[in-house]
């Protein structure tokens, strides 16, 4: 590539970075028309959106998880589908099934594949832990490979493709915990908490009135794909990559780099995909600000959402009342020397 061509490409990337920041601000504005508060969750969704990663939203009923996801899909001008996970849901209810059709002119019968709800850009997997592992596994190939295999044929899912799943953390009766292999497919786990008193009053006012705010589409699928490619081009320094890898390896109790808190409280640490998502998430977070260079603080900010569902605590942690995010917070304190 000639120097002039490189300069043009760099100028184009600078313009795209500015566009990312603009799109992010407009998306926040559209989402706020229906969603009160939950700013950290919205930022996490926007980050995963740019990083082309899936998200697991964890929260009790009534916190607008479904409304948040459907509103985001409207603002993105993407095809949206919702799958309500239930104990009797079958894998073919997600991926699609083959039906026999008869050609009336010839009388010949043949199979035709009818696509399931997974063939959308934004897929809401509502209460994903309420369906058996066999059905949960139907998502695995789609989430990782962006493909679906049915009837011996492989179908490619149209980009962009996101699975945004919800999970209720309190009702465990009749649920099926997600296997670690599937949890690892989610880039982020985002907890949704209760609103503040002022926010809850605003929610009660909005939702009991006549107002029905309309959400306008902000970005097309083609432009979103271009912005996602830009995030991949954002440079990450070798030292920042080393820091991300250090955080992931520090969660593994048997590793030479294991942090003291991991040795004490962790049974299984995060795998290599955590390192990848820490770097990619830091790039996306920087791009949301229009910043061409991610920082150590970006990696630190991504750590709780990237690591929380990839760490398995031991009995000692349970006895001491520790949860994964406590361990991650202590891990980040121990790595404060990285600058």
C-alpha positions in Angstrom: 0.0 0.0 0.0 1.4 3.4 -1.0 1.9 6.2 1.6 -0.9 8.2 -0.1 -3.3 5.2 0.0 -2.4 4.6 3.7 -3.1 8.3 4.4 -6.5 8.0 2.7 -7.3 4.8 4.7 -6.3 6.5 8.0 -8.4 9.6 7.2 -11.3 7.2 6.5 -10.8 5.4 9.8 -10.7 8.7 11.7 -14.1 9.6 10.1 -15.5 6.2 11.0 -14.3 6.6 14.6 -16.2 9.9 14.8 -19.2 8.1 13.3 -19.0 5.4 16.0 -19.2 8.0 18.7 -22.1 9.7 16.9 -24.0 6.4 16.4 -23.5 5.5 20.1 -24.8 8.8 21.3 -27.9 8.5 19.0 -28.5 4.9 20.1 -28.4 6.0 23.8 -30.9 8.7 23.1 -33.3 6.3 21.3 -33.0 3.7 24.1 -33.7 6.4 26.8 -37.1 7.0 25.2 -38.2 3.7 26.7 -35.6 2.7 29.2 -35.0 4.6 32.4 -31.5 4.3 33.9 -29.5 1.1 33.4 -26.7 3.1 31.8 -24.0 0.5 32.5 -26.0 -2.2 30.9 -26.7 0.0 27.8 -22.9 0.7 27.5 -22.2 -3.0 27.8 -24.7 -3.8 25.0 -23.2 -1.1 22.8 -19.7 -2.4 23.4 -20.7 -6.0 22.6 -22.5 -4.7 19.5 -19.3 -3.1 18.1 -17.3 -6.1 19.1 -19.8 -8.5 17.4 -20.2 -10.5 20.7 -23.2 -12.1 22.4 -24.5 -11.0 25.8 -26.2 -12.7 28.7 -28.4 -10.4 30.8 -29.0 -11.5 34.3 -31.7 -10.0 36.4 -35.0 -10.6 38.2 -38.3 -10.2 36.4 -39.7 -6.8 35.7 -36.5 -4.9 35.0 -37.2 -4.4 31.3 -34.6 -6.8 30.0 -36.8 -7.8 27.0 -37.9 -4.2 26.4 -34.3 -3.1 26.4 -33.3 -5.7 23.8 -36.3 -5.1 21.5 -35.7 -1.3 21.7 -32.1 -1.8 20.7 -33.1 -3.9 17.8 -35.5 -1.2 16.6 -32.8 1.5 16.8 -30.5 -0.7 14.8 -32.9 -1.3 12.0 -32.2 -5.0 12.1 -34.4 -8.1 11.9 -35.4 -9.1 15.4 -36.8 -12.4 16.7 -37.7 -13.5 20.2 -37.5 -17.1 21.4 -39.3 -17.8 24.7 -37.4 -20.7 26.2 -39.6 -23.3 27.9 -39.0 -26.9 29.1 -40.8 -28.3 26.1 -38.9 -26.2 23.5 -37.2 -28.4 20.9 -34.0 -27.7 18.9 -35.9 -27.5 15.7 -38.1 -24.8 17.2 -35.0 -22.7 17.2 -33.1 -23.7 14.0 -36.0 -24.7 11.8 -37.3 -27.9 10.4 -37.8 -29.8 7.1 -41.4 -30.1 5.8 -42.6 -32.3 2.9 -44.1 -30.3 0.0 -45.9 -31.7 -3.0 -45.7 -30.2 -6.4 -49.3 -30.2 -7.6 -48.3 -30.2 -11.3 -46.1 -33.3 -11.1 -47.2 -34.9 -7.9 -43.6 -35.1 -6.8 -42.8 -34.7 -3.1 -39.7 -33.1 -1.7 -38.3 -31.7 1.5 -38.1 -28.0 2.1 -36.3 -26.4 5.0 -38.3 -23.8 6.9 -36.1 -21.5 8.7 -36.5 -21.0 12.5 -36.3 -17.8 14.5 -32.5 -18.1 14.8 -32.3 -16.7 11.3 -32.4 -13.0 12.4 -29.9 -10.3 13.1 -30.8 -9.9 16.8 -32.1 -12.9 18.6 -33.6 -12.6 22.1 -33.2 -15.9 23.9 -35.7 -15.2 26.8 -35.1 -17.1 30.0 -32.5 -19.3 28.3 -32.0 -21.5 31.4 -35.6 -22.7 31.3 -35.0 -25.2 28.5 -33.1 -28.5 28.6 -29.4 -28.8 27.6 -30.3 -30.5 24.3 -32.2 -27.4 23.2 -29.7 -25.0 24.7 -27.0 -26.7 22.5 -28.9 -25.8 19.4 -27.6 -22.3 19.9 -23.9 -23.3 20.2 -23.1 -23.6 16.5 -25.0 -20.5 15.7 -23.3 -18.4 18.4 -19.8 -19.5 17.6 -19.8 -20.3 13.9 -22.7 -18.1 12.7 -24.0 -21.2 11.0 -26.9 -23.6 11.3 -26.7 -27.3 10.2 -30.0 -29.0 9.5 -30.9 -31.9 7.3 -27.3 -32.4 6.4 -27.0 -28.9 5.0 -25.2 -25.9 6.5 -26.9 -22.5 6.3 -24.9 -19.3 7.0 -26.6 -16.7 9.2 -26.7 -13.2 7.7 -24.4 -10.7 9.5 -24.6 -8.9 11.8 -25.8 -11.7 14.2 -26.2 -11.3 18.0 -27.7 -13.5 20.6 -28.9 -11.5 23.6 -30.1 -13.9 26.3 -31.9 -13.3 29.6 -31.7 -15.3 32.7 -33.5 -15.1 36.0 -31.0 -15.6 38.9 -33.6 -16.3 41.7 -36.0 -18.9 40.4 -34.0 -22.1 40.2 -36.9 -24.6 40.2 -37.4 -26.0 36.8 -34.3 -24.5 35.3 -31.2 -26.0 33.6 -27.9 -24.2 34.4 -26.1 -23.3 31.2 -23.0 -25.5 30.6 -19.7 -23.8 30.7 -19.1 -24.3 27.0 -22.2 -22.3 26.2 -21.5 -19.6 28.8 -18.1 -19.1 27.2 -19.8 -18.2 24.0 -21.2 -15.0 25.6 -18.8 -12.2 25.4 -20.3 -10.4 28.4 -22.5 -11.2 31.4 -24.4 -8.0 32.4 -26.2 -7.9 35.7 -29.4 -5.7 35.8 -30.2 -4.3 39.2 -33.2 -2.5 40.6 -33.7 1.1 39.7 -33.1 3.9 42.1 -36.1 5.5 43.8 -36.2 8.5 41.4 -35.8 6.1 38.4 -38.6 3.9 39.6 -40.9 6.9 40.1 -40.2 7.9 36.5 -40.8 4.4 35.3 -44.2 4.3 37.1 -45.1 7.7 35.5 -44.1 6.7 32.0 -45.6 3.3 31.9 -49.0 4.3 33.2 -49.6 7.2 30.8 -50.7 7.4 27.2 -47.3 8.1 25.7 -45.9 5.5 23.4 -42.5 6.7 22.3 -41.4 5.7 18.8 -37.8 4.6 18.2 -36.2 5.6 15.0 -33.6 3.4 13.2 -30.1 4.9 13.6 -27.8 2.5 11.7 -28.2 0.0 9.0 -26.8 -3.5 8.9 -24.2 -2.6 6.3 -22.9 0.4 8.2 -22.8 -1.6 11.5 -20.7 -4.2 9.8 -18.3 -1.5 8.6 -18.1 -0.1 12.2 -17.4 -3.6 13.6 -14.5 -4.0 11.1 -13.2 -0.6 12.2 -13.0 -1.8 15.8 -10.9 -4.8 14.6 -8.5 -2.3 13.1 -8.1 -0.3 16.3 -4.5 -0.9 17.4 -3.8 -2.5 20.8 -0.3 -2.1 22.2 1.7 -5.3 23.1 1.7 -4.1 26.7 -2.1 -3.8 26.7 -2.5 -7.3 25.3 -0.1 -8.6 27.9 -2.2 -7.0 30.6 -5.4 -8.6 29.3 -3.7 -12.0 29.1 -2.3 -11.5 32.6 -5.8 -10.9 34.0 -7.2 -14.0 32.4 -4.3 -16.2 33.5 -4.4 -14.7 37.0 -7.9 -16.3 37.5 -6.5 -19.9 37.0 -5.6 -21.3 40.4 -3.1 -23.8 39.0 -1.3 -21.2 36.8 2.1 -19.8 37.8 0.5 -16.4 37.3 -2.4 -17.1 39.6 -3.4 -14.3 41.9 -3.6 -15.1 45.6 -7.4 -14.6 45.6 -7.7 -17.1 42.8 -5.7 -19.7 44.6 -7.9 -19.3 47.6 -11.4 -19.1 46.0 -11.4 -20.3 42.4 -11.8 -23.9 41.2 -11.6 -23.1 37.4 -10.4 -19.9 35.8 -11.2 -18.2 32.6 -10.0 -19.6 29.3 -8.2 -17.9 26.4 -11.4 -16.5 25.0 -11.5 -14.2 28.0 -8.2 -12.7 26.9 -9.5 -12.1 23.4 -12.7 -10.5 24.7 -10.8 -8.3 27.1 -8.8 -6.9 24.2 -11.7 -6.6 21.8 -13.9 -5.1 24.4 -11.3 -2.5 25.2 -11.0 -1.6 21.6 -14.8 -1.3 21.3 -15.0 0.8 24.4 -12.4 3.2 23.2 -14.2 3.4 19.8 -17.4 4.4 21.5 -15.6 7.5 22.8 -14.1 8.2 19.4 -10.7 7.3 20.8 -8.3 5.4 18.5 -6.3 3.9 21.3 -7.6 1.7 24.1 -6.2 2.0 27.6 -5.5 -0.2 30.6 -8.6 1.4 32.2 -10.7 0.1 29.2 -9.4 -3.4 29.9 -10.2 -3.0 33.7 -13.7 -1.8 32.9 -14.4 -4.8 30.7 -13.0 -7.3 33.2 -16.1 -7.9 35.4 -18.5 -8.5 32.5 -15.9 -10.7 30.6 -14.7 -12.8 33.5 -17.7 -13.2 35.8 -19.3 -16.1 33.9 -16.0 -17.8 33.2 -14.9 -18.3 36.8 -16.1 -21.2 38.9 -15.7 -20.6 42.6 -14.9 -23.3 45.2 -16.6 -24.2 48.5 -14.4 -21.9 50.5 -15.7 -19.0 48.5 -19.3 -20.0 49.2 -18.5 -20.5 52.9 -17.0 -17.0 53.1 -19.9 -15.4 51.2 -17.8 -14.5 48.2 -19.2 -14.1 44.7 -17.3 -14.0 41.4 -17.4 -10.2 41.1 -15.8 -9.9 44.6 -13.0 -12.1 43.4 -12.6 -10.0 40.2 -12.6 -6.8 42.1 -9.8 -8.1 44.3 -7.9 -9.3 41.3 -8.1 -5.9 39.8 -6.7 -4.3 43.0 -3.8 -6.7 42.9 -3.1 -5.7 39.3 -3.2 -2.0 40.0 0.5 -1.7 39.4 0.0 -2.1 35.7 0.0 1.4 34.1 
